Amino acid sequence: MSLLRAVCILTTFVICECAEKPHIVFIVADDLGWNDVGFRNPQMITPNLDRLAKAGVILNSSYVQPLCSPSRNCFMSGYFPYHTGLQDGVIQTEAAQFLPVNLTTIPQKLKQLGYDTHMVGKWHLGFCNWKYTPTERGFDTYLGYYSGMEDYFTHISQNHGGDMGLDFHFNKTAYRDANGTYSAHLFADRAIEIIDNHDKSKPLYMYLPFQSVHEPLEVPPKYENMYKNIETKKRRIYCGMVTALDEAVGNITRTLEEKGLMDNLLLVFTTDNGGPTYKAANNLPLRGAKATLWEGGTKGTGFIYSKSLLKKTGYLNTGMMHAVDWYPTLVELAGGENTDPNMDGVSQYNMLINGGASKRNEFVYNIYDEIDAAAIRYGDLKLIQGSPGAHNGWAPLPHLGIDEGVYEADNQTFPPFMLYNITADPTEHFDLSAMYPELVDMMKKRLEIWKQSGVPAQDNSSIPAANPKYYDGVWSPGWC
């Protein structure tokens, strides 16, 4: 065989190997409640999500963090937030907090495996220095915003001190042409543009964390008008936001079909935390809300879908997994190996793709640094130390006559430790701590073991130099 022919064969083999890697689209909804999708709640108009979920695998025990930045930390790094210093809340717009740069992110890992990587949407993992921003953390392109929340139409973000500025970027450039366009439409259009221009000979990884359905409650009227039977305006708007998100997902998946990418693709859909029942979301029948350690704050609505990769479909998967598991799972799906022995995540490839058993029997809900509170899971058992947070009840669907803003606020007192059997009591009605002190002691010992590896929370002090007035009215890196 001639050298030229050997090189041609080898080149063809490499190209084919690369092309055969599955495409991955990872969609994150923001603040979506457990009960805020049509496949659980017939009040919701989500035909696209319902179709994908029912034809794929609905994840019934897929856990996330109680808040935005910590969950995104998990998706990007495979590490629990109490191992990265992001355990005590969200990254404030004017704080020098960030996903540690010593960690290899999932897009960086997938790029090593031959993937084109694109991000569209909410970052919320730090931006005080350019090295903490998406295109420096593994993404080929980025369209979106750095902060935790902003106006859906103007894309202006305001911090707690009242400083206001544009927070919308294309790669590293402030993007000023989106004023007046609803973010769900912007993000869907950009995702479609990426799909249309993608080189099919390369595998695609697209991370698509939508702004929807985080506050402020804003949506074009046509979506709110789909819920005229709902009396409460906030709930009407919130539901309309969910439907706008559903439409965006439908438009994206339709384009994936048209371009032939759906034939070899895994689509992941997950929320970043439970719904804020004190705004307009709903987590029934789960207890609690966003920002709490209850199941309503930490058990995430999610599913996976694929036309060709899943060996078992159309069922409810009850296997335990955590947000940190997505990283090693996607790496295995892409044909790579996880070489980080310290990573908290474990690959759930066999469970998700083959319908096998979960590789996880325990996880950390969270271990806070600033307050004496934590929660862990071991088998069926869940131990909560200290206060789970505000909003501790089973919030009904929002309706006239109740004030969601104060419903079940944090005016309750709790014992030092609470114990629940989540398998027998998934709605957390029965604290077993007094009945089974020996199990509490066992769980406390496990908690202490987890705590030994924790790191201090990152400093969340406000930095005046972050003010957009120093950057032509834009929230921009360059101040740490």
Solvent accessible surface area in square Angstrom, and as a share of the most:
residue,aa,sasa,rsa
1,M,170,0.76
2,S,66,0.43
3,L,146,0.73
4,L,134,0.67
5,R,145,0.53
6,A,37,0.29
7,V,74,0.43
8,C,69,0.42
9,I,79,0.40
10,L,112,0.56
11,T,67,0.39
12,T,78,0.45
13,F,121,0.50
14,V,85,0.49
15,I,92,0.47
16,C,62,0.37
17,E,83,0.37
18,C,27,0.16
19,A,37,0.28
20,E,114,0.51
21,K,44,0.19
22,P,12,0.08
23,H,11,0.05
24,I,0,0.00
25,V,0,0.00
26,F,3,0.01
27,I,0,0.00
28,V,0,0.00
29,A,0,0.00
30,D,0,0.00
31,D,2,0.01
32,L,0,0.00
33,G,0,0.00
34,W,17,0.06
35,N,18,0.09
36,D,0,0.00
37,V,0,0.00
38,G,16,0.16
39,F,31,0.13
40,R,62,0.22
41,N,10,0.05
42,P,131,0.82
43,Q,55,0.24
44,M,8,0.04
45,I,70,0.35
46,T,1,0.01
47,P,80,0.50
48,N,27,0.14
49,L,0,0.00
50,D,23,0.12
51,R,120,0.44
52,L,0,0.00
53,A,1,0.01
54,K,123,0.52
55,A,51,0.39
56,G,0,0.00
57,V,0,0.00
58,I,25,0.13
59,L,3,0.02
60,N,36,0.18
61,S,18,0.12
62,S,4,0.03
63,Y,2,0.01
64,V,2,0.01
65,Q,1,0.00
66,P,3,0.02
67,L,36,0.18
68,C,2,0.01
69,S,1,0.00
70,P,3,0.02
71,S,0,0.00
72,R,0,0.00
73,N,0,0.00
74,C,0,0.00
75,F,7,0.03
76,M,0,0.00
77,S,1,0.01
78,G,0,0.00
79,Y,26,0.10
80,F,2,0.01
81,P,2,0.01
82,Y,3,0.01
83,H,39,0.17
84,T,9,0.05
85,G,3,0.03
86,L,5,0.02
87,Q,5,0.02
88,D,36,0.19
89,G,21,0.20
90,V,39,0.22
91,I,9,0.05
92,Q,47,0.21
93,T,16,0.10
94,E,16,0.07
95,A,3,0.03
96,A,33,0.26
97,Q,14,0.06
98,F,50,0.21
99,L,0,0.00
100,P,23,0.15
101,V,78,0.45
102,N,126,0.64
103,L,19,0.10
104,T,61,0.36
105,T,0,0.00
106,I,2,0.01
107,P,0,0.00
108,Q,52,0.23
109,K,26,0.11
110,L,0,0.00
111,K,86,0.36
112,Q,128,0.57
113,L,38,0.19
114,G,26,0.25
115,Y,2,0.01
116,D,26,0.13
117,T,0,0.00
118,H,26,0.12
119,M,0,0.00
120,V,0,0.00
121,G,0,0.00
122,K,0,0.00
123,W,1,0.00
124,H,6,0.03
125,L,0,0.00
126,G,1,0.01
127,F,7,0.03
128,C,0,0.00
129,N,42,0.22
130,W,82,0.29
131,K,98,0.41
132,Y,16,0.06
133,T,1,0.01
134,P,1,0.01
135,T,37,0.22
136,E,80,0.36
137,R,5,0.02
138,G,10,0.10
139,F,5,0.02
140,D,57,0.29
141,T,26,0.15
142,Y,1,0.00
143,L,11,0.05
144,G,0,0.00
145,Y,0,0.00
146,Y,3,0.01
147,S,3,0.02
148,G,13,0.12
149,M,80,0.36
150,E,7,0.03
151,D,36,0.19
152,Y,0,0.00
153,F,62,0.26
154,T,55,0.32
155,H,1,0.00
156,I,56,0.29
157,S,2,0.01
158,Q,103,0.46
159,N,13,0.07
160,H,158,0.71
161,G,67,0.64
162,G,34,0.32
163,D,45,0.23
164,M,114,0.51
165,G,4,0.04
166,L,18,0.09
167,D,0,0.00
168,F,1,0.00
169,H,3,0.01
170,F,74,0.31
171,N,47,0.24
172,K,83,0.35
173,T,92,0.54
174,A,32,0.25
175,Y,71,0.27
176,R,128,0.47
177,D,122,0.63
178,A,3,0.02
179,N,112,0.57
180,G,53,0.51
181,T,51,0.30
182,Y,4,0.02
183,S,0,0.00
184,A,0,0.00
185,H,57,0.25
186,L,24,0.12
187,F,0,0.00
188,A,4,0.03
189,D,90,0.46
190,R,29,0.11
191,A,0,0.00
192,I,40,0.20
193,E,83,0.37
194,I,8,0.04
195,I,3,0.01
196,D,68,0.35
197,N,116,0.60
198,H,21,0.09
199,D,77,0.40
200,K,119,0.50
201,S,48,0.31
202,K,74,0.31
203,P,0,0.00
204,L,0,0.00
205,Y,3,0.01
206,M,0,0.00
207,Y,2,0.01
208,L,0,0.00
209,P,0,0.00
210,F,0,0.00
211,Q,1,0.00
212,S,0,0.00
213,V,2,0.01
214,H,13,0.06
215,E,52,0.23
216,P,39,0.24
217,L,36,0.18
218,E,39,0.18
219,V,16,0.09
220,P,24,0.15
221,P,95,0.60
222,K,116,0.49
223,Y,1,0.00
224,E,25,0.11
225,N,75,0.39
226,M,86,0.38
227,Y,2,0.01
228,K,156,0.66
229,N,123,0.63
230,I,12,0.06
231,E,116,0.52
232,T,16,0.09
233,K,113,0.48
234,K,81,0.34
235,R,1,0.00
236,R,49,0.18
237,I,25,0.13
238,Y,1,0.00
239,C,0,0.00
240,G,0,0.00
241,M,0,0.00
242,V,0,0.00
243,T,8,0.05
244,A,0,0.00
245,L,0,0.00
246,D,2,0.01
247,E,57,0.25
248,A,3,0.02
249,V,0,0.00
250,G,2,0.02
251,N,52,0.27
252,I,0,0.00
253,T,1,0.01
254,R,127,0.46
255,T,12,0.07
256,L,0,0.00
257,E,74,0.33
258,E,125,0.56
259,K,69,0.29
260,G,38,0.37
261,L,5,0.03
262,M,3,0.01
263,D,79,0.41
264,N,41,0.21
265,L,0,0.00
266,L,1,0.01
267,L,0,0.00
268,V,0,0.00
269,F,0,0.00
270,T,2,0.01
271,T,1,0.00
272,D,0,0.00
273,N,0,0.00
274,G,2,0.02
275,G,0,0.00
276,P,8,0.05
277,T,9,0.05
278,Y,40,0.15
279,K,65,0.28
280,A,0,0.00
281,A,1,0.00
282,N,0,0.00
283,N,2,0.01
284,L,53,0.26
285,P,78,0.49
286,L,7,0.03
287,R,23,0.09
288,G,4,0.04
289,A,0,0.00
290,K,21,0.09
291,A,41,0.32
292,T,0,0.00
293,L,0,0.00
294,W,0,0.00
295,E,0,0.00
296,G,1,0.01
297,G,0,0.00
298,T,0,0.00
299,K,14,0.06
300,G,1,0.01
301,T,1,0.00
302,G,1,0.01
303,F,0,0.00
304,I,0,0.00
305,Y,21,0.08
306,S,7,0.04
307,K,103,0.44
308,S,68,0.44
309,L,31,0.15
310,L,17,0.09
311,K,141,0.60
312,K,101,0.43
313,T,66,0.38
314,G,53,0.51
315,Y,48,0.18
316,L,92,0.46
317,N,9,0.05
318,T,92,0.53
319,G,20,0.19
320,M,21,0.09
321,M,1,0.00
322,H,1,0.00
323,A,0,0.00
324,V,0,0.00
325,D,0,0.00
326,W,2,0.01
327,Y,5,0.02
328,P,6,0.04
329,T,2,0.01
330,L,3,0.01
331,V,1,0.00
332,E,75,0.34
333,L,16,0.08
334,A,1,0.01
335,G,62,0.60
336,G,14,0.13
337,E,135,0.61
338,N,60,0.31
339,T,106,0.62
340,D,45,0.23
341,P,127,0.80
342,N,109,0.56
343,M,23,0.10
344,D,25,0.13
345,G,6,0.06
346,V,53,0.30
347,S,19,0.12
348,Q,1,0.00
349,Y,59,0.22
350,N,62,0.32
351,M,3,0.01
352,L,1,0.00
353,I,3,0.01
354,N,64,0.33
355,G,25,0.24
356,G,28,0.27
357,A,81,0.63
358,S,32,0.21
359,K,132,0.56
360,R,26,0.09
361,N,83,0.43
362,E,43,0.19
363,F,0,0.00
364,V,2,0.01
365,Y,1,0.00
366,N,3,0.02
367,I,13,0.07
368,Y,39,0.15
369,D,74,0.38
370,E,121,0.54
371,I,101,0.51
372,D,108,0.56
373,A,5,0.04
374,A,0,0.00
375,A,0,0.00
376,I,1,0.01
377,R,18,0.07
378,Y,64,0.24
379,G,19,0.18
380,D,68,0.35
381,L,23,0.11
382,K,0,0.00
383,L,1,0.00
384,I,0,0.00
385,Q,21,0.10
386,G,18,0.17
387,S,46,0.29
388,P,2,0.01
389,G,19,0.18
390,A,38,0.29
391,H,26,0.11
392,N,1,0.00
393,G,5,0.05
394,W,74,0.26
395,A,12,0.09
396,P,44,0.28
397,L,59,0.29
398,P,9,0.06
399,H,81,0.36
400,L,110,0.55
401,G,84,0.81
402,I,48,0.24
403,D,83,0.43
404,E,10,0.04
405,G,39,0.37
406,V,98,0.56
407,Y,66,0.25
408,E,64,0.29
409,A,35,0.27
410,D,73,0.38
411,N,128,0.66
412,Q,68,0.30
413,T,134,0.78
414,F,44,0.18
415,P,59,0.37
416,P,102,0.64
417,F,41,0.17
418,M,6,0.03
419,L,0,0.00
420,Y,5,0.02
421,N,38,0.20
422,I,7,0.03
423,T,94,0.55
424,A,82,0.63
425,D,14,0.07
426,P,56,0.35
427,T,25,0.15
428,E,0,0.00
429,H,96,0.43
430,F,136,0.57
431,D,58,0.30
432,L,35,0.17
433,S,19,0.12
434,A,99,0.77
435,M,130,0.58
436,Y,82,0.31
437,P,77,0.48
438,E,106,0.47
439,L,54,0.27
440,V,15,0.09
441,D,71,0.37
442,M,60,0.27
443,M,0,0.00
444,K,71,0.30
445,K,141,0.60
446,R,68,0.25
447,L,2,0.01
448,E,92,0.41
449,I,115,0.58
450,W,52,0.18
451,K,57,0.24
452,Q,150,0.66
453,S,60,0.39
454,G,34,0.33
455,V,61,0.35
456,P,107,0.67
457,A,23,0.18
458,Q,37,0.16
459,D,101,0.52
460,N,72,0.37
461,S,57,0.37
462,S,71,0.46
463,I,57,0.29
464,P,113,0.71
465,A,46,0.36
466,A,0,0.00
467,N,28,0.15
468,P,1,0.00
469,K,140,0.59
470,Y,131,0.50
471,Y,59,0.22
472,D,117,0.60
473,G,33,0.32
474,V,6,0.03
475,W,0,0.00
476,S,17,0.11
477,P,3,0.02
478,G,51,0.49
479,W,21,0.07
480,C,72,0.43
